[in-house]
């Protein structure tokens, strides 16, 4: 086994693990923030539609 | 969200990052290289996160199955939400385990995959079962029907775990068995690195699970408010 190739597989695996974790966490965070914002907008619209407002 | 829940979340999020960094340090620096019995001693260090990811996927799928059982009994949507969130995260970890395993296999065996190895095959079956779970949820619009059908998938899927876990012990083919075999067990430093990797990825799983459950709850709240506001909100 060539030592450089052996190390390359290690780098590739760890890069995939951490890049994947970062992308997934960023995707979830973005989705959560978007939905929270949408929810707040809808809640304020519901309040403004209530009678007497 | 009350103060106690917020504090638990902050503590969990605060503990996860240092644990992940420690796990990387232990896997790459602290744990010794194993040159005996391995053609690729450096690539062998992939093992710590490969095994940890597989374990956490099992944990996630067990939580899915448990919550699915409770959902079918109680019809409480909260359990369906946790079950589906956990299944999605479990699938991410299972994918990680399969990809990292394939990279290690390329370094060690010269091929990415061996179809004849039952451990690899059954892990792929497990992945496909939970992929079906996610697909079914995407296809059924009615929330309760979706919950019922996917719960059955969630419960049946967990039956693959004992088979997938013990396949290398039963068939003893290509996939190595490294923990508590008749040939011995891991060196203490390697076992410590593995345990830290398992704990850190488990903490990461619980962090992601909380965020994923939030997303699902926000999504349902948005849908309900949109229904309340009628077509005007969809514009």
Interface residues (C-beta under 8 A of the other chain):
Chain A: X1 X3 X5 X6 X7 X9 X10 X12 X13 X14 X16 X17 X20 X21 X24 X25 X28 X29 X31 X32 X35 X36 X38 X39 X42 X43 X45 X46 X49
Chain B: X24 X28 X39 X40 X41 X42 X43 X45 X46 X49 X50 X53 X92 X96 X99 X100 X103 X104 X106 X107 X204 X208 X211 X212 X214 X215 X218 X219 X221 X222 X225 X226 X228 X229 X233
